[in-house]
Amino acid sequence: MADKFEWSKFYPQGLGRAVGIPPKPLWWLLENAARRHEKRPALYYKELTISYERLWKHALSASAHMRFKGYGAAKYQERVLIWLPNCPEFITHYYGALRAGLIVTTPSPHLTTEEITKIIADTDPSIAVFDVQRVLDFDSAVQAAGTREPKTQYIEPGQEYRPGAGDSGLLQALIEPPPPPKTRPEVDVAVLQYTSGTTGGLKAAMMSHRNLIVNALQNCNWFSWTENDVILGALPLCHTWGMCCVMNSAFAVGASIVLLEQFKPDEVLAAIVKHKVTVVYGSGTMFNRLLDAAGADAAKIFASVRYVKAGAMLIGSDLPQRWAKACPKIPMINGYGLTEASPEVCNNPPQRAKAGTVGIPLPGTEVRLCKADEPGVEVGVGEEGEVQVRGPQVMLGYWSQPDATKEVMLDGGWLRTGDVGVFDDEGYLKIVDRLKDLIKFRGYSVYPSEIETVLLTHPAIAECAVVGKPDKVDGEVPVAYVVLKHGAPPDIADLPKFVAPHLAAFKHPRRYHLVHEIPKNHVGKPLKRMLRELPE
């Protein structure tokens, strides 16, 4: 499909040039930035200002400790699990582990003990770094997973960087840190990024060093980032968008990150003003909440910002209009991506954004639309089809799941996304539907099957179905429809409390409805479209 449009006419000077991909490991981004911008602020975190030089020294220290304890280069493909909120130590151990030759996995800090158990069982990590407040949760998870007990390190976020703290640990790295192992950027896995995948079920996308470097450079090139930019770090770094388009991208050009441990609108707005933030990435929910908190002062508060990037927005949301009214001089850019593509695939050109679309493919990226039932056959111009992606940012496959990999990776390197799109007559892509049964809640991917599995363990539930219902603030919210077993009392008030220990909070249904039956087709498959159309 890419060759059917003159993509170059949309690329202003400099925007569409080929992205040069340095044959380097991912950790090189931070090392190179520290060499070029050693005294410049890499991070603003709470009351701390952390230079590139200091951040890299701490990463070297973390790497050295891992190597000295026998992990990393000698046993390549070992995993390190980093279970932390946004904090400097997340970055230190992320790049330190990569330099030591380990594979990094970064589950959400919001996961329950039950959920983290599954990830531990799947990755069998050699090392685990996590928030000291989750010690009991982690210990319980390791026992339940039945894997080897990893070497653990408890972290109090920000503690290592407070004045006088942790400096002695730097000496070991500065004396003579072990040399990094040789890395093959195109084939060596850097990160196992957990996702429900394009076909559902827990999977870890294998992201190579090259995948993540090229997507960071694509982002920087598209939006002309420089060392003078100040990037808001409110997106979770454990998520592929925050990891690549905030952390890795900022370090690729030597920009500064204003890192926030949690998203609290008033704190975010204060940070934007204090540090004169120039770039803000966030979900549609985040921007709605920021506008609510800013009120009539929005334009003044965001005055230093040159553009904002909004993700996880559904068609029909009034956020673009609301933003344009509040901050008319600051463009809100929409794009498209998924974890399996590191994540960015398309973006609107800043100088020629088109409302209601996700823009055009990034340089070096191809997008085609194919028939859902014949995934190798392209549809005609103007017809709807499944979005398929090919480019240097597309994952290597799913960790230890060759069959799942074959389902989505086609001959020729094409990735099936499960999303349905259409190109308009100018070549802009519009996402119109999803083949996959996925709910996008506040930027998080929520699979109904995961919620349904938990609900069906309730002793009174005979059947259930979970669907996404449109929401102006959150994009979509999970809504559960429940059929009770014969003789069970007609009471579902306990269901929120019942699911809480099993699912992260963002996966909880926002509403429950008691119904006599779940509508099904002739082969017994739930007709979720009918449930979505039911009034509430």
FIFIPA-7106 format. One line per 3 residues: number of its first residue (from 1); their letters; for each residue y, z, x negated of C-alpha. Coordinates in Angstrom, 1 decimal, padded with zeros to 4 digits. Layout:
BEGIN
NUM	a	Y/Z/X | ...
This chain:
BEGIN
1	mad	000.0/000.0/000.0 | 002.4/000.8/-002.9 | 002.6/-002.9/-003.9
4	kfe	003.7/-003.9/-000.4 | 007.1/-002.3/-000.8 | 009.8/-002.7/-003.4
7	wsk	009.7/000.9/-004.4 | 012.1/000.3/-007.3 | 015.0/-000.4/-004.9
10	fyp	014.9/003.3/-003.9 | 015.0/004.7/-007.4 | 018.6/005.2/-008.7
13	qgl	019.2/004.7/-012.4 | 016.9/007.2/-014.3 | 015.1/008.4/-011.2
16	gra	012.3/005.8/-011.2 | 011.6/005.5/-014.9 | 008.1/006.2/-015.9
19	vgi	007.3/009.8/-016.6 | 006.2/010.2/-020.2 | 003.2/012.5/-020.4
22	ppk	003.1/014.4/-023.7 | -000.5/014.9/-024.9 | -000.1/018.6/-024.9
25	plw	-001.8/021.6/-023.3 | 000.0/023.3/-020.4 | 001.1/026.3/-022.4
28	wll	003.2/024.0/-024.7 | 005.8/023.9/-022.0 | 006.8/027.5/-022.6
31	ena	006.3/027.3/-026.4 | 008.6/024.2/-026.6 | 011.2/025.8/-024.4
34	arr	011.2/029.0/-026.6 | 011.7/026.8/-029.7 | 014.5/024.8/-028.2
37	hek	016.3/027.5/-026.1 | 015.2/030.8/-027.7 | 018.2/032.9/-026.8
40	rpa	018.8/031.4/-023.3 | 017.6/033.4/-020.3 | 014.2/032.3/-019.1
43	lyy	014.0/034.9/-016.4 | 016.3/037.2/-014.3 | 014.1/039.8/-012.8
46	kel	015.6/042.8/-011.0 | 017.9/044.4/-013.7 | 016.3/042.5/-016.6
49	tis	017.4/039.4/-018.4 | 014.5/038.0/-020.4 | 015.1/035.3/-023.1
52	yer	012.8/032.5/-023.8 | 012.1/033.9/-027.2 | 011.0/037.3/-025.8
55	lwk	008.9/035.7/-023.0 | 007.0/033.6/-025.4 | 006.4/036.5/-027.8
58	hal	004.8/038.4/-025.0 | 002.7/035.4/-024.1 | 001.6/035.2/-027.7
61	sas	000.7/038.9/-027.6 | -001.3/038.5/-024.4 | -003.1/035.5/-026.0
64	ahm	-003.9/037.4/-029.2 | -005.3/040.4/-027.4 | -007.6/038.2/-025.4
67	rfk	-008.8/036.4/-028.5 | -009.2/039.6/-030.6 | -011.5/041.0/-027.8
70	gyg	-013.7/038.0/-028.2 | -012.6/035.9/-025.2 | -011.3/032.4/-025.1
73	aak	-011.8/029.8/-027.8 | -015.3/030.9/-028.8 | -016.6/030.6/-025.3
76	yqe	-014.6/027.8/-023.7 | -014.5/027.6/-019.9 | -014.3/031.4/-019.4
79	rvl	-012.0/032.5/-016.6 | -009.2/035.0/-016.3 | -008.2/036.2/-012.9
82	iwl	-004.5/037.1/-012.5 | -004.0/039.0/-009.3 | -000.3/039.8/-009.4
85	pnc	002.9/039.4/-007.4 | 005.8/037.5/-008.9 | 006.7/039.3/-012.1
88	pef	007.2/038.6/-015.8 | 003.7/039.7/-016.6 | 002.3/037.0/-014.3
91	ith	003.9/034.4/-016.5 | 003.0/036.2/-019.8 | -000.7/036.4/-019.0
94	yyg	-000.8/032.9/-017.4 | 000.5/031.1/-020.5 | -001.2/033.6/-022.8
97	alr	-004.6/033.0/-021.3 | -004.1/029.2/-021.4 | -003.2/029.4/-025.1
100	agl	-006.3/031.5/-025.7 | -008.5/028.7/-024.2 | -009.3/030.4/-020.9
103	ivt	-009.1/028.9/-017.4 | -006.6/030.7/-015.1 | -007.1/031.5/-011.4
106	tps	-004.3/033.1/-009.4 | -005.4/034.4/-006.0 | -002.7/035.6/-003.6
109	phl	-001.8/039.2/-004.0 | -001.9/039.5/-000.2 | -005.7/038.9/000.0
112	tte	-007.9/041.7/001.4 | -010.7/043.2/-000.6 | -013.2/041.1/001.3
115	eit	-011.3/037.9/000.5 | -010.9/038.7/-003.2 | -014.6/039.5/-003.4
118	kii	-015.4/035.9/-002.6 | -013.2/034.6/-005.3 | -014.6/037.0/-007.9
121	adt	-018.1/035.9/-006.9 | -017.2/032.3/-007.3 | -015.3/032.4/-010.6
124	dps	-017.1/035.3/-012.3 | -014.1/036.1/-014.5 | -014.3/037.5/-018.0
127	iav	-010.9/039.1/-017.7 | -008.9/040.4/-014.8 | -005.2/041.3/-014.8
130	fdv	-003.9/042.9/-011.6 | -001.4/045.2/-010.1 | -002.1/048.9/-010.7
133	qrv	-001.7/049.5/-007.0 | -004.8/047.3/-006.3 | -007.2/049.1/-008.7
136	ldf	-009.4/050.6/-006.0 | -009.5/047.3/-004.1 | -010.4/045.4/-007.2
139	dsa	-013.2/047.8/-008.3 | -014.7/047.6/-004.8 | -014.5/043.8/-004.8
142	vqa	-016.3/043.6/-008.2 | -019.1/045.8/-006.9 | -019.5/043.8/-003.7
145	agt	-019.4/040.5/-005.6 | -022.3/041.5/-007.8 | -021.0/039.8/-010.9
148	rep	-020.5/041.1/-014.4 | -017.6/043.6/-014.6 | -014.7/041.8/-016.2
151	ktq	-012.4/043.3/-018.9 | -009.5/044.6/-016.8 | -005.9/045.2/-017.5
154	yie	-003.7/047.1/-015.0 | -000.1/046.0/-014.7 | 002.9/047.7/-013.3
157	pgq	005.2/044.7/-012.5 | 008.1/044.5/-014.9 | 007.1/047.5/-017.0
160	eyr	006.3/045.6/-020.2 | 009.8/044.2/-020.3 | 011.8/047.3/-019.8
163	pga	013.8/048.4/-022.8 | 011.5/050.1/-025.4 | 008.3/049.2/-023.5
166	gds	005.6/047.1/-025.0 | 007.4/046.2/-028.2 | 004.6/047.6/-030.4
169	gll	002.1/045.3/-028.7 | 004.2/042.3/-029.9 | 003.5/043.1/-033.6
172	qal	-000.1/042.1/-033.4 | 000.9/038.7/-032.1 | 003.8/038.2/-034.5
175	iep	001.8/039.1/-037.7 | -000.7/036.3/-037.4 | -001.8/035.2/-033.9
178	ppp	-005.0/033.2/-033.9 | -004.5/029.5/-033.7 | -005.0/028.0/-030.2
181	pkt	-008.2/026.1/-029.6 | -008.1/022.3/-029.4 | -007.3/021.2/-025.9
184	rpe	-008.2/017.8/-024.2 | -005.3/017.7/-021.6 | -006.9/015.0/-019.4
187	vdv	-010.3/016.6/-019.0 | -010.0/020.3/-019.7 | -009.4/022.6/-016.7
190	avl	-006.3/024.8/-017.0 | -006.2/026.3/-013.5 | -008.6/026.9/-010.7
193	qyt	-006.3/026.8/-007.6 | -007.9/028.2/-004.5 | -007.5/026.2/-001.3
196	sgt	-009.4/025.7/001.9 | -009.4/022.1/000.8 | -009.0/018.9/002.8
199	tgg	-012.3/019.6/004.6 | -012.1/023.4/005.1 | -014.0/026.2/003.5
202	lka	-013.1/028.1/000.3 | -012.8/025.9/-002.7 | -011.1/025.9/-006.1
205	amm	-009.3/022.7/-007.1 | -009.8/022.1/-010.8 | -006.4/021.3/-012.2
208	shr	-006.3/019.9/-015.7 | -003.5/020.6/-018.2 | -002.3/017.0/-017.7
211	nli	-002.3/017.3/-013.9 | 000.1/020.2/-014.0 | 002.3/019.0/-016.8
214	vna	002.8/015.6/-015.2 | 003.7/017.0/-011.8 | 006.2/019.4/-013.4
217	lqn	007.8/016.5/-015.2 | 007.8/014.3/-012.1 | 009.6/017.0/-010.2
220	cnw	012.2/017.5/-013.0 | 012.7/013.8/-013.4 | 013.1/013.1/-009.7
223	fsw	015.8/015.8/-009.2 | 017.4/015.5/-012.7 | 016.8/019.1/-013.8
226	ten	018.4/020.3/-017.0 | 018.6/023.5/-019.0 | 021.7/024.3/-017.1
229	dvi	019.9/024.7/-013.8 | 019.1/028.1/-012.3 | 016.0/028.0/-010.1
232	lga	015.3/030.5/-007.3 | 011.8/032.0/-007.8 | 011.1/033.3/-004.3
235	lpl	008.0/031.1/-003.7 | 004.9/032.9/-004.9 | 003.9/031.8/-008.4
238	cht	000.2/032.2/-007.4 | 000.7/029.2/-005.0 | 000.6/025.7/-006.4
241	wgm	004.1/024.9/-005.3 | 005.7/027.9/-006.9 | 003.5/027.6/-009.9
244	ccv	004.3/023.9/-010.6 | 007.7/023.2/-009.0 | 009.4/026.5/-009.9
247	mns	007.6/028.0/-013.0 | 006.2/025.0/-014.9 | 009.1/022.8/-014.0
250	afa	011.8/025.3/-015.1 | 010.1/025.8/-018.5 | 009.7/022.0/-018.9
253	vga	013.5/021.7/-019.2 | 014.5/025.2/-020.4 | 016.1/026.2/-017.1
256	siv	016.4/029.8/-015.9 | 014.4/031.4/-013.0 | 015.7/034.1/-010.8
259	lle	012.3/035.7/-010.1 | 011.9/037.8/-006.9 | 008.8/039.9/-006.4
262	qfk	009.0/039.6/-002.6 | 010.9/037.4/-000.2 | 013.6/039.6/001.5
265	pde	016.4/037.5/002.9 | 019.3/039.9/001.9 | 018.0/040.2/-001.6
268	vla	017.5/036.4/-001.9 | 021.1/035.8/-000.8 | 022.5/038.4/-003.2
271	aiv	020.5/036.8/-006.0 | 021.8/033.3/-005.3 | 025.4/034.5/-005.4
274	khk	025.0/036.8/-008.5 | 023.2/034.2/-010.6 | 024.8/031.0/-009.2
277	vtv	021.5/029.5/-008.3 | 021.5/025.7/-008.3 | 018.1/024.8/-006.8
280	vyg	016.2/026.5/-004.0 | 012.7/025.7/-002.9 | 011.2/027.4/000.1
283	sgt	009.2/027.0/003.3 | 010.8/026.2/006.6 | 010.4/029.8/007.7
286	mfn	012.2/031.1/004.6 | 015.2/028.8/005.2 | 015.4/029.9/008.9
289	rll	015.4/033.5/007.9 | 018.0/032.9/005.2 | 020.3/031.2/007.6
292	daa	019.8/034.0/010.1 | 020.8/036.6/007.4 | 023.7/034.5/006.0
295	gad	025.3/033.8/009.4 | 028.8/032.3/009.2 | 028.9/032.8/005.4
298	aak	026.0/030.4/004.6 | 028.2/027.7/003.1 | 029.9/030.2/000.9
301	ifa	026.7/031.9/-000.2 | 025.0/028.6/-001.1 | 028.1/027.1/-002.8
304	svr	026.5/026.9/-006.2 | 023.3/025.1/-004.9 | 023.1/021.4/-005.5
307	yvk	020.1/020.8/-003.2 | 017.4/022.7/-001.4 | 013.8/021.6/-000.9
310	aga	012.0/022.6/002.3 | 008.3/022.5/002.7 | 005.8/023.2/005.5
313	mli	008.1/021.7/008.2 | 006.6/020.2/011.3 | 008.0/017.3/013.2
316	gsd	010.3/018.5/015.9 | 011.7/021.5/013.9 | 015.4/021.9/014.3
319	lpq	015.8/023.3/010.8 | 017.3/020.1/009.2 | 020.0/020.0/011.9
322	rwa	020.6/023.7/011.6 | 020.9/023.5/007.8 | 023.2/020.5/008.0
325	kac	025.6/022.4/010.3 | 025.6/025.5/008.2 | 025.8/023.9/004.7
328	pki	026.9/020.3/005.2 | 027.6/019.6/001.5 | 024.1/020.6/000.3
331	pmi	021.3/018.2/001.0 | 018.0/019.5/002.4 | 015.2/017.4/000.9
334	ngy	011.7/017.0/002.5 | 008.6/015.9/000.6 | 004.9/015.9/000.8
337	glt	002.1/017.3/-001.3 | -001.1/019.2/-001.3 | -002.9/021.6/-003.7
340	eas	-005.3/018.9/-004.8 | -002.4/016.8/-006.1 | -000.8/019.6/-008.2
343	pev	001.0/019.5/-005.5 | 003.8/016.9/-005.2 | 003.1/013.4/-004.0
346	cnn	006.2/012.1/-002.2 | 009.8/013.1/-002.1 | 012.9/011.8/-000.5
349	ppq	015.4/010.3/-002.9 | 018.3/012.8/-003.2 | 020.9/010.0/-002.8
352	rak	019.1/008.3/000.1 | 017.1/010.9/002.0 | 015.8/009.8/005.4
355	agt	015.4/012.4/008.2 | 011.9/012.7/009.7 | 010.1/011.4/006.7
358	vgi	008.6/012.8/003.5 | 010.2/010.1/001.4 | 008.4/007.8/-001.0
361	plp	005.7/008.2/-003.7 | 006.8/009.8/-007.0 | 006.8/007.5/-010.1
364	gte	003.3/006.9/-011.3 | 001.9/007.8/-007.9 | 000.3/005.5/-005.4
367	vrl	-000.1/006.1/-001.7 | -002.2/004.0/000.7 | -003.1/004.5/004.4
370	cka	-006.7/003.8/005.5 | -008.9/004.0/008.5 | -010.3/007.4/009.1
373	dep	-013.8/006.1/009.9 | -013.6/003.5/007.1 | -011.8/005.3/004.3
376	gve	-011.9/002.3/001.9 | -010.2/000.0/004.4 | -006.4/-000.1/004.5
379	vgv	-004.5/-000.3/007.8 | -001.8/-002.9/008.4 | 001.9/-002.3/007.8
382	gee	003.3/-000.1/010.4 | -000.1/001.3/011.5 | -001.2/004.9/011.3
385	gev	-003.9/005.8/008.8 | -005.2/008.6/006.6 | -003.0/009.2/003.6
388	qvr	-004.8/008.7/000.3 | -003.3/009.4/-003.1 | -003.9/008.2/-006.6
391	gpq	-002.0/009.4/-009.7 | -002.2/011.5/-012.8 | -001.5/014.7/-010.8
394	vml	-004.7/014.3/-008.7 | -007.3/017.1/-009.4 | -010.5/016.7/-011.4
397	gyw	-012.5/017.9/-008.4 | -013.7/021.2/-006.8 | -015.2/023.9/-009.0
400	sqp	-019.0/024.0/-008.8 | -018.9/021.9/-005.6 | -019.9/018.3/-006.4
403	dat	-020.7/017.5/-002.8 | -017.3/018.6/-001.5 | -015.7/016.7/-004.3
406	kev	-017.5/013.5/-003.3 | -016.2/013.9/000.3 | -012.6/013.6/-000.8
409	mld	-012.7/011.7/-004.1 | -013.3/008.0/-003.5 | -014.1/005.2/-006.0
412	ggw	-011.1/004.2/-007.9 | -009.6/007.7/-008.1 | -008.3/007.9/-004.5
415	lrt	-007.9/011.3/-003.0 | -008.5/011.7/000.8 | -005.9/014.1/002.1
418	gdv	-007.0/014.4/005.7 | -003.4/013.8/006.8 | -002.4/010.9/009.0
421	gvf	000.8/009.0/008.2 | 002.7/005.8/008.8 | 005.1/003.8/006.6
424	dde	008.3/002.7/008.2 | 009.8/-000.7/007.6 | 011.7/000.6/004.5
427	gyl	008.6/002.1/003.0 | 009.3/005.8/003.7 | 006.2/007.8/004.7
430	kiv	006.1/009.9/007.9 | 003.3/012.4/008.5 | 002.3/012.2/012.1
433	drl	-001.0/014.2/012.4 | -003.8/015.9/010.6 | -007.5/014.9/010.7
436	kdl	-008.3/018.3/009.3 | -008.3/021.3/011.5 | -005.5/023.0/009.6
439	ikf	-002.7/025.3/010.7 | 000.5/025.5/008.5 | 001.9/029.0/009.0
442	rgy	005.0/029.8/006.9 | 003.9/027.4/004.2 | 000.4/028.9/004.0
445	svy	-002.7/026.8/004.9 | -004.8/028.6/007.6 | -008.2/027.3/008.6
448	pse	-009.2/028.2/012.2 | -012.9/028.3/011.2 | -012.2/031.2/008.9
451	iet	-010.6/033.3/011.7 | -013.2/032.2/014.1 | -016.0/033.4/011.8
454	vll	-014.4/036.9/011.7 | -013.8/037.1/015.5 | -017.4/036.2/016.2
457	thp	-018.6/039.3/014.4 | -016.9/041.4/017.1 | -019.6/042.8/019.3
460	aia	-017.9/041.8/022.6 | -017.1/038.2/021.7 | -019.4/035.4/022.8
463	eca	-017.2/032.4/021.9 | -013.8/031.8/020.4 | -011.5/029.0/019.2
466	vvg	-008.3/029.2/017.2 | -005.6/026.6/017.3 | -002.1/026.2/016.0
469	kpd	000.8/026.3/018.4 | 004.3/025.0/017.4 | 006.8/027.6/016.5
472	kvd	010.5/026.9/015.7 | 010.6/029.6/012.9 | 007.1/029.6/011.4
475	gev	006.1/025.9/011.9 | 002.8/026.8/013.6 | 001.2/030.1/014.5
478	pva	-002.5/030.8/014.9 | -003.4/031.5/018.5 | -006.9/032.7/019.5
481	yvv	-008.8/031.9/022.7 | -011.7/034.3/023.4 | -014.7/034.4/025.7
484	lkh	-016.3/037.8/026.1 | -020.0/038.5/026.4 | -021.4/039.2/029.8
487	gap	-020.8/042.7/030.8 | -018.1/043.4/028.2 | -015.0/045.1/029.5
490	pdi	-012.1/042.6/029.9 | -010.0/044.1/027.1 | -009.0/042.4/023.8
493	adl	-006.3/044.8/022.8 | -008.3/045.9/019.7 | -008.6/042.4/018.2
496	pkf	-005.5/042.6/015.9 | -006.9/045.8/014.4 | -010.4/044.4/014.2
499	vap	-009.4/041.3/012.1 | -007.0/043.2/009.8 | -009.5/044.3/007.1
502	hla	-011.1/040.9/006.9 | -008.2/038.5/006.7 | -004.8/038.3/004.8
505	afk	-001.9/039.0/007.1 | -000.8/035.4/007.2 | -004.1/034.4/008.7
508	hpr	-003.9/036.8/011.7 | -003.6/035.2/015.1 | -000.2/035.9/016.5
511	ryh	-001.5/035.8/020.1 | -004.9/036.3/021.8 | -005.9/034.9/025.2
514	lvh	-008.9/035.8/027.2 | -010.5/032.7/028.9 | -013.7/032.1/030.9
517	eip	-014.8/029.2/028.8 | -013.8/027.1/025.8 | -013.4/023.4/026.9
520	knh	-016.0/021.2/025.1 | -016.9/017.5/024.8 | -020.3/016.1/025.7
523	vgk	-021.8/017.2/022.4 | -020.5/020.7/022.6 | -017.5/020.4/020.3
526	plk	-014.5/022.5/021.3 | -011.6/020.4/022.7 | -008.9/022.1/020.8
529	rml	-006.3/019.6/021.9 | -006.7/020.9/025.5 | -006.2/024.5/024.2
532	rel	-003.0/023.5/022.4 | -001.7/022.0/025.6 | -002.3/025.1/027.7
535	pe	000.8/027.0/028.7 | 001.2/030.5/027.5
